[in-house]
């Protein structure tokens, strides 16, 4: 009853009070998700043409980069434009900001910088509302509904302090947070108790943090409330970790893929077969090393074009992630392109001496399923011949586990590779509270 009241009354009234376009855009997205591929591409082309005109007319960065206004008559014409990389954004400064907005009209944020490049980013208010709408649609696919109490596992989470913030959280957001920068037996036990008291029905957070929490509950034999939605985001969701989370919470996990720069990129629907691209807001390319489009199943670099952020337009931005396209559409009836597999970040690829690359996350996942005694694993490549393994052992851990891990590394990278192993109680976190399963410290 309370959930329905919040969804039907409180949410619309709050948006009306704020003058927000969030719910209106969410309703449009819930309709357009059933559009044909041709209809989706027609919408993308219109928005792309407008964004290209806007970027060139209002951003000195694109005036210098493109030289003259690009002619976009088809979506394929986008490939004639140069790719923008993180270093370009860092060096561009205010030249990437649209002169149609004052600095005070833009929302400022910053990426975590876990790959070594932290970026300052700006969004116009409508862009933020549209991104929130896209997240709401994908959360609905996972089983979330407005009004549900939701448990979030996040680093340095927002805490309602003022009376207005507490009222909003009680009647609108209904969020409870477990700070992933402070995951201890006491904090996890306390959060589990709060989940029971509030009858939490949805969970979201860093994929690996959800796993750590689920594993703790299982080890302590603490049975959590029956949730209806679990949304994993911010990092790779390993199959072995998904299995633990689903077993403990008795609910399927939906993976959501996004970034600070462009918001939601893609997410799983109810079928849990790949990730549907947020096509109404983004154009996603997966490219080979020569810049040509990758075929389905072929690994390539992800390049994004934001169709909604007019404050700081990003056209053909290389996010430094690698993925593959699915070979067919999802059977759910939605026709948006589907990312079959996220291979990992380019910074997480390990290197052999012959120059070939190894997807670190894939190596970790295969190792976890093949070797007994390993609960969690992080591979650190310090040089071409020196590797460090951070291992969180389970009850079957033994010297044979260490020997097998070292053997895998030498099989992949060379018999003379030096391998150091460290047994830890938990994997180390980045400053932004995320985890990395593979780290390459070699210069690119």
C-alpha positions as CSV (number, residue, x, y, z in Angstrom):
1,X,0.0,0.0,0.0
2,X,2.7,2.5,1.0
3,X,4.8,1.6,-2.0
4,X,1.9,2.2,-4.4
5,X,1.2,5.6,-2.7
6,X,4.8,6.7,-3.1
7,X,5.0,5.5,-6.7
8,X,1.6,7.0,-7.8
9,X,1.5,10.2,-5.6
10,X,4.8,11.1,-3.9
11,X,7.1,10.7,-6.9
12,X,4.9,12.7,-9.3
13,X,4.4,15.5,-6.7
14,X,8.1,15.6,-5.9
15,X,9.0,16.0,-9.6
16,X,6.3,18.6,-10.0
17,X,7.7,20.5,-7.0
18,X,11.3,20.3,-8.4
19,X,10.2,21.1,-12.0
20,X,11.9,17.9,-13.0
21,X,11.7,16.0,-16.3
22,X,12.8,12.7,-14.8
23,X,9.4,10.9,-14.6
24,X,8.3,12.2,-18.0
25,X,11.5,10.9,-19.6
26,X,11.1,7.6,-17.8
27,X,7.6,7.2,-19.2
28,X,9.0,7.9,-22.7
29,X,11.7,5.4,-22.2
30,X,9.3,2.7,-21.1
31,X,7.4,3.3,-24.3
32,X,10.4,3.6,-26.6
33,X,12.0,0.4,-25.3
34,X,9.6,-1.5,-27.6
35,X,10.4,0.6,-30.7
36,X,11.8,-1.1,-33.7
37,X,15.5,-0.9,-34.5
38,X,14.7,1.5,-37.4
39,X,12.7,3.8,-35.0
40,X,15.5,3.8,-32.5
41,X,18.1,4.7,-35.1
42,X,15.9,7.4,-36.5
43,X,15.7,9.0,-33.0
44,X,19.5,8.6,-32.6
45,X,20.2,10.3,-35.9
46,X,18.0,13.3,-35.1
47,X,19.6,13.7,-31.7
48,X,23.1,13.1,-33.1
49,X,22.6,15.8,-35.8
50,X,21.4,18.3,-33.2
51,X,24.3,17.4,-30.8
52,X,26.9,17.8,-33.5
53,X,25.5,21.3,-34.4
54,X,25.4,22.3,-30.8
55,X,28.9,21.0,-30.0
56,X,30.5,22.8,-32.9
57,X,28.7,26.1,-32.4
58,X,29.2,26.3,-28.7
59,X,32.4,24.4,-27.8
60,X,35.8,25.8,-28.9
61,X,37.3,22.3,-28.4
62,X,35.2,20.9,-31.2
63,X,35.8,23.9,-33.4
64,X,39.5,23.2,-33.2
65,X,39.1,19.4,-33.5
66,X,36.8,19.3,-36.5
67,X,37.8,22.5,-38.3
68,X,34.4,22.9,-40.0
69,X,30.8,21.8,-39.2
70,X,30.6,18.0,-39.8
71,X,27.9,16.7,-42.2
72,X,26.0,13.9,-40.6
73,X,23.4,12.4,-42.9
74,X,23.6,8.8,-41.6
75,X,24.7,7.2,-38.3
76,X,27.7,5.8,-40.1
77,X,29.0,9.3,-40.8
78,X,29.8,9.5,-37.1
79,X,32.9,7.3,-37.9
80,X,34.4,10.1,-39.9
81,X,35.0,12.1,-36.7
82,X,38.1,11.7,-34.6
83,X,38.0,9.8,-31.3
84,X,38.3,11.8,-28.1
85,X,40.3,10.2,-25.3
86,X,40.7,10.8,-21.5
87,X,43.8,12.9,-22.0
88,X,42.0,15.1,-24.5
89,X,39.3,15.8,-21.9
90,X,41.9,16.5,-19.2
91,X,43.8,18.9,-21.5
92,X,40.7,20.6,-22.9
93,X,39.6,22.2,-19.7
94,X,36.8,24.7,-20.1
95,X,37.0,24.5,-23.9
96,X,34.8,21.4,-23.8
97,X,32.0,23.3,-21.9
98,X,29.2,24.8,-24.0
99,X,29.1,28.6,-23.9
100,X,25.3,28.4,-23.8
101,X,25.6,27.6,-20.0
102,X,27.3,29.5,-17.2
103,X,29.4,27.4,-14.8
104,X,26.7,27.9,-12.2
105,X,24.1,26.2,-14.4
106,X,26.1,23.0,-14.6
107,X,26.5,20.1,-12.2
108,X,30.1,19.3,-11.5
109,X,31.5,15.9,-10.7
110,X,34.7,13.9,-11.0
111,X,35.7,10.4,-12.0
112,X,37.5,8.3,-9.4
113,X,40.7,8.1,-11.4
114,X,41.4,4.4,-10.5
115,X,43.1,4.0,-13.9
116,X,45.4,6.9,-13.3
117,X,43.4,9.7,-15.0
118,X,40.9,11.6,-13.0
119,X,38.6,13.8,-14.9
120,X,36.4,16.8,-13.9
121,X,33.0,16.6,-15.6
122,X,30.0,18.9,-16.1
123,X,26.4,18.2,-16.9
124,X,23.4,20.3,-17.6
125,X,20.4,19.8,-15.2
126,X,18.2,18.1,-17.9
127,X,20.9,15.7,-18.7
128,X,21.0,14.6,-15.0
129,X,17.3,14.1,-15.0
130,X,17.4,12.1,-18.2
131,X,20.2,9.9,-16.7
132,X,18.2,9.3,-13.6
133,X,15.2,8.3,-15.8
134,X,17.3,5.8,-17.7
135,X,18.5,4.3,-14.4
136,X,14.9,4.0,-13.2
137,X,13.9,2.1,-16.3
138,X,16.8,-0.3,-16.0
139,X,16.1,-0.8,-12.3
140,X,12.5,-1.6,-13.2
141,X,13.8,-4.4,-15.4
142,X,15.6,-5.8,-12.4
143,X,12.4,-5.8,-10.3
144,X,12.7,-2.5,-8.4
145,X,9.7,-0.2,-8.0
146,X,9.4,3.2,-6.5
147,X,8.6,3.0,-2.8
148,X,10.7,0.0,-2.0
149,X,13.2,0.4,0.8
150,X,16.6,-0.2,-1.0
151,X,19.9,-1.1,0.5
152,X,22.9,0.4,-1.2
153,X,26.5,-0.7,-0.9
154,X,28.5,2.3,-1.9
155,X,31.7,4.2,-0.9
156,X,31.2,7.4,1.1
157,X,27.5,7.3,0.6
158,X,25.2,10.3,1.1
159,X,23.7,10.6,4.6
160,X,20.5,12.6,5.0
161,X,21.2,15.2,7.7
162,X,18.7,18.1,7.4
163,X,15.1,17.6,8.2
164,X,14.2,18.1,4.5
165,X,16.7,15.4,3.5
166,X,15.4,13.0,6.1
167,X,11.8,13.6,5.0
168,X,12.8,13.0,1.4
169,X,14.5,9.8,2.3
170,X,11.6,8.5,4.3
171,X,8.9,9.4,1.7
172,X,10.8,9.3,-1.6
173,X,14.3,7.8,-1.9
174,X,13.9,5.2,0.8
175,X,17.6,4.4,0.8
176,X,19.8,2.7,3.4
177,X,23.6,2.6,2.8
178,X,26.4,0.4,3.9
179,X,29.7,2.3,3.4
180,X,31.9,0.0,1.4
181,X,35.0,1.9,2.7
182,X,34.1,0.3,6.1
183,X,33.1,-3.3,5.4
184,X,33.7,-5.0,8.8
185,X,31.9,-7.8,10.5
186,X,30.2,-5.3,12.8
187,X,29.0,-2.9,10.0
188,X,27.8,-5.8,7.9
189,X,26.0,-7.4,10.8
190,X,24.4,-4.1,11.7
191,X,23.3,-3.5,8.1
192,X,21.8,-7.0,7.9
193,X,19.7,-6.2,11.0
194,X,18.6,-2.8,9.6
195,X,17.6,-4.6,6.4
196,X,15.3,-6.9,8.4
197,X,13.8,-4.0,10.4
198,X,13.0,-1.9,7.3
199,X,12.0,-4.9,5.2
200,X,14.4,-4.0,2.4
201,X,13.2,-5.3,-0.9
202,X,16.0,-4.2,-3.3
203,X,19.8,-4.1,-3.2
204,X,22.2,-2.2,-5.4
205,X,25.9,-1.5,-5.3
206,X,29.4,-2.4,-6.4
207,X,29.4,-5.9,-7.7
208,X,32.3,-7.2,-5.6
209,X,31.0,-5.4,-2.5
210,X,27.6,-7.2,-2.9
211,X,29.6,-10.5,-3.1
212,X,31.6,-9.7,0.1
213,X,28.4,-8.9,1.9
214,X,26.6,-12.0,0.7
215,X,29.6,-14.2,1.6
216,X,29.7,-12.8,5.1
217,X,25.9,-13.5,5.6
218,X,26.4,-17.0,4.4
219,X,29.4,-17.7,6.6
220,X,27.6,-16.2,9.7
221,X,24.4,-18.0,8.8
222,X,22.4,-14.8,8.7
223,X,19.4,-15.0,6.6
224,X,18.5,-11.7,4.9
225,X,15.0,-10.6,4.0
226,X,13.6,-11.8,0.7
227,X,14.6,-9.1,-1.9
228,X,12.9,-8.6,-5.2
229,X,15.7,-6.9,-7.1
230,X,19.5,-6.9,-7.0
231,X,21.4,-4.5,-9.2
232,X,25.2,-4.9,-9.5
233,X,27.1,-2.0,-11.0
234,X,30.5,-0.1,-11.1
235,X,32.7,-3.1,-11.8
236,X,32.8,-6.5,-13.5
237,X,30.4,-9.0,-12.1
238,X,32.2,-12.4,-12.1
239,X,30.0,-15.5,-12.6
240,X,31.3,-17.1,-9.4
241,X,30.4,-14.0,-7.4
242,X,26.9,-13.8,-9.1
243,X,26.3,-17.4,-8.0
244,X,27.0,-16.6,-4.3
245,X,24.9,-13.4,-4.3
246,X,21.9,-15.2,-5.9
247,X,22.2,-18.1,-3.6
248,X,22.3,-16.0,-0.4
249,X,19.6,-13.5,-1.4
250,X,17.4,-15.9,-3.4
251,X,17.0,-13.4,-6.2
252,X,18.5,-13.0,-9.7
253,X,21.2,-10.3,-10.0
254,X,20.9,-7.7,-12.8
255,X,24.1,-6.2,-14.1
256,X,24.2,-2.5,-14.9
257,X,27.1,-0.9,-16.8
258,X,27.8,2.8,-16.8
259,X,30.3,5.5,-16.1
260,X,30.5,9.0,-14.6
261,X,31.2,10.5,-18.1
262,X,27.9,9.4,-19.8
263,X,25.8,7.8,-17.1
264,X,24.0,4.5,-17.9
265,X,25.5,2.7,-20.9
266,X,23.7,-0.7,-20.9
267,X,21.9,-3.0,-18.5
268,X,20.4,-6.4,-18.3
269,X,16.7,-7.0,-18.8
270,X,14.6,-9.7,-17.2
271,X,16.1,-12.3,-19.5
272,X,19.6,-11.7,-18.2
273,X,21.2,-12.4,-21.6
274,X,23.6,-9.6,-22.3
275,X,23.1,-5.9,-21.7
276,X,20.8,-3.6,-23.6
277,X,22.3,-0.4,-24.8
278,X,20.7,2.8,-23.5
279,X,20.2,3.7,-27.2
280,X,17.9,6.7,-26.6
281,X,20.7,8.6,-24.8
282,X,23.8,7.1,-26.3
283,X,25.4,5.8,-29.4
284,X,27.8,2.9,-28.6
285,X,30.5,1.8,-31.0
286,X,32.7,-1.2,-30.5
287,X,35.8,-0.8,-32.6
288,X,38.8,-2.8,-33.8
289,X,42.3,-1.4,-33.4
290,X,42.1,0.1,-36.9
291,X,38.9,2.0,-36.0
292,X,36.5,-0.2,-38.0
293,X,33.4,-1.7,-36.4
294,X,33.9,-5.0,-34.6
295,X,31.8,-8.0,-35.7
296,X,29.5,-9.7,-33.2
297,X,31.6,-11.8,-30.8
298,X,34.8,-9.8,-31.7
299,X,36.5,-7.9,-28.9
300,X,36.8,-4.2,-29.4
301,X,37.2,-0.8,-27.7
302,X,34.0,0.9,-26.6
303,X,33.5,4.5,-28.0
304,X,30.5,6.5,-26.7
305,X,28.6,9.5,-28.1
306,X,26.4,11.2,-25.5
307,X,23.1,12.4,-27.1
308,X,21.7,14.3,-24.1
309,X,24.5,16.2,-22.2
310,X,24.6,19.7,-23.8
311,X,26.6,21.2,-21.0
312,X,29.8,19.2,-21.8
313,X,29.2,17.3,-25.1
314,X,31.2,14.1,-25.5
315,X,31.3,12.9,-29.1
316,X,33.2,9.7,-29.9
317,X,34.7,9.3,-26.4
318,X,36.8,6.2,-25.8
319,X,36.0,5.1,-22.3
320,X,38.9,2.6,-22.3
321,X,36.7,-0.5,-21.9
322,X,36.7,-3.6,-24.1
323,X,33.5,-5.5,-25.0
324,X,31.8,-7.7,-27.6
325,X,28.5,-7.4,-29.4
326,X,25.9,-10.1,-29.1
327,X,25.3,-12.1,-32.3
328,X,21.5,-11.6,-32.1
329,X,18.8,-9.5,-30.5
330,X,17.5,-10.4,-27.0
331,X,14.4,-12.6,-26.9
332,X,12.6,-10.1,-24.6
333,X,11.2,-8.1,-27.5
334,X,13.4,-5.0,-27.1
335,X,15.4,-4.2,-30.2
336,X,18.2,-2.1,-28.8
337,X,21.7,-3.4,-29.5
338,X,23.0,-5.9,-26.9
339,X,26.5,-6.1,-25.5
340,X,27.2,-9.7,-25.0
341,X,30.3,-9.5,-22.8
342,X,32.3,-6.8,-21.0
343,X,35.9,-8.0,-21.3
344,X,37.4,-5.4,-19.0
345,X,39.2,-2.0,-19.0
346,X,42.2,-1.6,-21.2
347,X,44.1,-0.8,-18.0
348,X,43.3,-4.2,-16.7
349,X,44.8,-6.1,-19.7
350,X,48.0,-7.9,-18.8
351,X,50.9,-8.1,-21.3
352,X,53.0,-10.9,-22.6
353,X,56.6,-10.4,-23.8
354,X,55.5,-10.9,-27.5
355,X,53.2,-7.9,-27.1
356,X,50.0,-9.8,-27.0
357,X,47.4,-9.0,-24.4
358,X,45.6,-11.1,-21.8
359,X,42.2,-10.0,-20.3
360,X,43.0,-9.9,-16.6
361,X,39.4,-10.3,-15.5
362,X,38.9,-13.3,-17.7
363,X,42.1,-14.9,-16.4
364,X,40.9,-14.3,-12.8
365,X,37.5,-15.8,-13.5
366,X,38.8,-18.9,-15.2
367,X,41.4,-19.4,-12.4
368,X,38.7,-19.1,-9.7
369,X,36.7,-21.9,-11.3
370,X,39.7,-24.1,-11.9
371,X,41.7,-24.0,-8.6
372,X,40.5,-25.1,-5.2
373,X,41.1,-22.9,-2.2
374,X,40.6,-19.4,-3.7
375,X,37.8,-17.2,-2.7
376,X,39.0,-14.0,-4.3
377,X,42.0,-13.2,-6.5
378,X,43.8,-10.1,-7.8
379,X,46.6,-10.3,-10.3
380,X,49.2,-7.5,-10.4
381,X,51.7,-7.3,-13.2
382,X,54.7,-5.2,-12.0
383,X,57.0,-6.0,-15.0
384,X,57.2,-8.3,-17.9
385,X,58.6,-11.0,-15.7
386,X,57.2,-10.2,-12.2
387,X,53.7,-10.9,-11.0
388,X,52.0,-10.5,-7.6
389,X,49.0,-12.5,-6.6
390,X,46.7,-11.2,-3.8
391,X,44.7,-14.2,-2.7
392,X,41.8,-14.4,-0.3
393,X,41.8,-18.1,0.7
394,X,38.8,-20.3,1.5
395,X,38.6,-23.4,3.6
396,X,40.3,-25.6,1.0
397,X,43.4,-23.3,0.7
398,X,46.7,-25.1,0.8
399,X,50.2,-25.0,-0.6
400,X,48.8,-26.9,-3.6
401,X,46.6,-23.8,-4.2
402,X,49.7,-21.5,-4.4
403,X,51.5,-24.0,-6.6
404,X,48.5,-24.1,-9.0
405,X,48.1,-20.3,-9.1
406,X,51.8,-19.8,-9.9
407,X,51.6,-22.6,-12.5
408,X,48.7,-20.8,-14.3
409,X,50.7,-17.5,-14.5
410,X,53.8,-19.3,-15.8
411,X,51.7,-21.2,-18.3
412,X,50.2,-18.0,-19.7
413,X,53.2,-15.6,-19.5
414,X,56.4,-17.8,-19.5
415,X,58.1,-20.5,-17.4
416,X,60.7,-18.1,-16.0
417,X,58.1,-15.7,-14.6
418,X,58.6,-14.7,-11.0
419,X,55.4,-14.9,-8.9
420,X,54.9,-13.6,-5.4
421,X,51.7,-14.6,-3.5
422,X,50.1,-12.7,-0.6
423,X,47.3,-14.2,1.4
424,X,44.9,-11.5,2.6
425,X,41.6,-11.3,4.5
426,X,40.1,-9.1,1.7
427,X,41.1,-7.6,-1.6
428,X,42.5,-4.1,-1.3
429,X,40.1,-1.3,-2.4
430,X,40.8,1.7,-4.6
431,X,40.4,5.2,-3.2
432,X,36.9,5.3,-4.8
433,X,36.0,2.1,-2.8
434,X,35.9,-0.1,-6.0
435,X,38.0,-3.2,-6.5
436,X,40.2,-4.2,-9.4
437,X,40.8,-7.9,-10.2
438,X,43.8,-7.2,-12.5
439,X,46.3,-4.4,-12.5
440,X,49.0,-3.8,-15.1
441,X,51.7,-1.4,-13.9
442,X,53.7,-1.4,-17.2
443,X,53.8,1.8,-19.1
444,X,51.5,1.7,-22.2
